[in-house]
Amino acid sequence: MVLAFLGLGIGFFLLTLGIYFIRSKHALKTPLAGHGDSVDTVDSFVLSIILSIGVILFCSLTVRHYGYVCVLSGLFILYAVSATW
């Protein structure tokens, strides 16, 4: 029961945070641009490929895209809580 209420709280928090990000005045900025410049210095080849894909995916997103991710994950958590309740 406590886990269900915790899931509801996290789901509503993610929904609220996502809506805030989507409606933000900085919605078109990319806050993580330039943070993945040191990926080329990783020793492992497989790890460098995984990190490169992650950097391309997450560093090129705008604040609005992060809002969409938060809204979708919040809806998924709320759906999972209601399905198991």
SEDO-314247 format. One line per 3 residues: for each residue y, x, z of C-alpha. Coordinates in steps of 0.001 Angstrom, whole numbers, padded with zeros to 6 digits, always signed. Example, Ala and Ser with C-alpha at 12.3 -4.5 7.8 and 13.67 -1.06 7.14 Angstrom:
! residues 2
-004500/+012300/+007800 ~ -001060/+013670/+007140 $
***
This chain:
! residues 85
+000000/+000000/+000000 ~ +002353/+002853/+000828 ~ +001464/+004524/-002469 $
+002356/+001349/-004367 ~ +005786/+001169/-002733 ~ +006308/+004866/-003394 $
+005434/+004285/-007055 ~ +007858/+001352/-007217 ~ +010612/+003497/-005741 $
+009974/+006352/-008155 ~ +009759/+003969/-011117 ~ +013049/+002256/-010292 $
+014687/+005631/-009622 ~ +013604/+006933/-013035 ~ +014844/+003748/-014709 $
+018218/+004065/-013004 ~ +018489/+007767/-013806 ~ +017540/+007149/-017430 $
+020127/+004407/-017861 ~ +022731/+006687/-016271 ~ +021851/+009486/-018715 $
+021917/+007159/-021725 ~ +025320/+005709/-020825 ~ +026800/+009056/-019719 $
+029963/+010363/-021349 ~ +028097/+013653/-021937 ~ +025231/+011906/-023753 $
+025483/+014006/-026914 ~ +025492/+017437/-025214 ~ +022426/+019680/-025035 $
+022434/+021137/-021504 ~ +019497/+023519/-022032 ~ +020674/+025052/-025307 $
+020215/+028835/-025218 ~ +017908/+028935/-022177 ~ +014803/+029809/-024174 $
+016017/+033097/-025635 ~ +013633/+035245/-023559 ~ +010441/+033576/-024811 $
+009843/+036418/-027285 ~ +009281/+038934/-024466 ~ +006094/+037241/-023158 $
+003019/+039497/-023349 ~ +000375/+036857/-024071 ~ +000290/+035501/-027627 $
-001079/+032068/-026690 ~ +001403/+031706/-023839 ~ +004269/+032628/-026145 $
+003202/+029927/-028634 ~ +003006/+027315/-025867 ~ +006379/+028368/-024471 $
+007946/+028351/-027930 ~ +006802/+024788/-028534 ~ +008106/+023763/-025107 $
+011448/+025455/-025711 ~ +011832/+023784/-029096 ~ +011006/+020390/-027597 $
+012983/+020495/-024369 ~ +015942/+022758/-025116 ~ +016950/+020852/-028227 $
+017101/+017478/-026485 ~ +020403/+015842/-025669 ~ +021221/+014105/-022415 $
+020596/+010762/-024122 ~ +017076/+011877/-025092 ~ +016386/+012864/-021473 $
+017518/+009361/-020534 ~ +015023/+007841/-022952 ~ +012249/+009999/-021478 $
+013208/+008881/-017947 ~ +013286/+005202/-018938 ~ +009905/+005405/-020662 $
+008288/+007256/-017769 ~ +009812/+004805/-015273 ~ +008444/+001863/-017236 $
+005039/+003537/-017437 ~ +004970/+004142/-013675 ~ +006003/+000539/-012980 $
+003307/-000686/-015366 ~ +000680/+001499/-013700 ~ +001686/+000285/-010230 $
+001586/-003356/-011279 ~ -001779/-002874/-013028 ~ -003368/-001357/-009931 $
-001777/-003707/-007414 $
***
